[in-house]
Amino acid sequence: MFWVVIVDDDVQSCSVEAAILKKEDMKVTTLASGEELLNYVEGMVPLPDLILLDVIMPGMSGFETLKKLREMPGQEGELPVIFLTGDEEFETEKKGLDLGAVDFIRKPVVPEILALRVKRTIEFERMHRDLAREVAKKTRENSRLTLHVVQTLAEAIDAKDTYTKGHSGRVAAYSREIARRLGYDEARLDEIYMMGLLHDVGKIGVPDGIINKNSRLTDEEFAEIKKHPVVGNKILKNIKEMPQLAFGARWHHERVDGRGYPDGLVGNEIPEEARIIAVADAYDAMTSNRSYRDVMPQEKVRSEIERGKGAQFDERFADIMLSMIDEDTEYTMREGTEKETDLRERSSEEAIQHLDEQPHLPDSLLELVQLNTDLGLYLCGDIEDYLDALSIFADSVSQKAEKIEKALESEDIETYTTIVHSLKSSARTVGATELSELARKLELAGKNKDIACISQETQKLLSMYRELGDALQK
């Protein structure tokens, strides 16, 4: 979803512009002045996709706002700005473009033109950013990590269960095939293949007697089994160059209805790769020999996956697996068959993940109790973006904290609420969940003019905020 911030002191114009973009399924934030915008985006991660900025406003003009915006740390040319103006003078447009605006849109706006220009600008900026990231990534990569080490580890895991040899390889292959049909690019296909191979690594810590038991598990034994996602997560987090490997290990037993484990995540809170692996893992569990039963009939496997749609499984990935089952008319896509072997070997040959000289999360960061680095990494997308987000966040702490204090001292509750809202979003993005939750509480207090709550809790917020900023600066 595209996110656009509209800065326009004309309430009616702002409302019209916002309505046009919302009809195009865009997220829209409206602000009334340049000062509000600067307070809002200072230290914000992630940034909005685009700003629509009115030229003529009381106080700080659009031109002055853009100039100050470009002077802010981390904002140099990062945030595309389109000016809104009723002025048709050539010099006005020239001045705006010289300051770094990407376009001008005349007021009153034509709905089709506004929507089209905003969409095209954001799409171009995203394409440019993705291309730059890919070029930088390819430049960094000097060597490859072969799959042999990972496959050896996966085989060691599978060897603990005398009945399910090759389980990790099959889950990895099925996951890769689901992702391929979903449209993943080659890099992401390689990544999910590695995640599939290592999804059960935590079973290294489960006693063999429990794994190979051929009768019903006791509650205590099942509790031991349920520890393996957390154990696997701890093991794989030590691979600092590729911490997303831990996502599959930790969350492949989550359910979209929130009844899974270990964290009870719901729906899209579960990383997409883990939702894919969950379907692949369930399919292989049903189509391979287990200590307590033989291979299940294909029609039973299909009905179980169909029944789990929207509850145990993400419907999109369950539907892809159902398509794969329907295509497998001879039931040869299962343990020990030629088709299964071919799929697994092809996936192995295609899956090459580059690791050397990749950025990694330092130990000092992983040890910060104020941060849920798993969440921050997940929300930011990759290590490099997460580290950039943390840097921007840390650099803004001092000034943003002072602005919160000044707004409170001057009883400017509107400015206070805007800044606290920005802090709430940024803290959530970097994984500072406790700080984000307190900021959310104070944002609501600001909207409701609950001065008692603001007076009571703001110093706690500032103390937590500055403490985290100091820790990130070390």
PyMOL commands that set and color helices and strands:
alter all, ss='L'
color gray80, all
select helices_A, chain A and resi 11-23+34-41+62-71+90-98+111-140+148-158+167-182+186-197+201-205+208-211+219-225+228-236+245-251+267-269+272-286+298-308+315-327+338-350+363-366+373-380+383-409+413-430+433-447+451-473
alter helices_A, ss='H'
color red, helices_A
select strands_A, chain A and resi 3-7+27-31+50-54+81-85+103-106
alter strands_A, ss='S'
color yellow, strands_A
deselect
rebuild
show_as cartoon
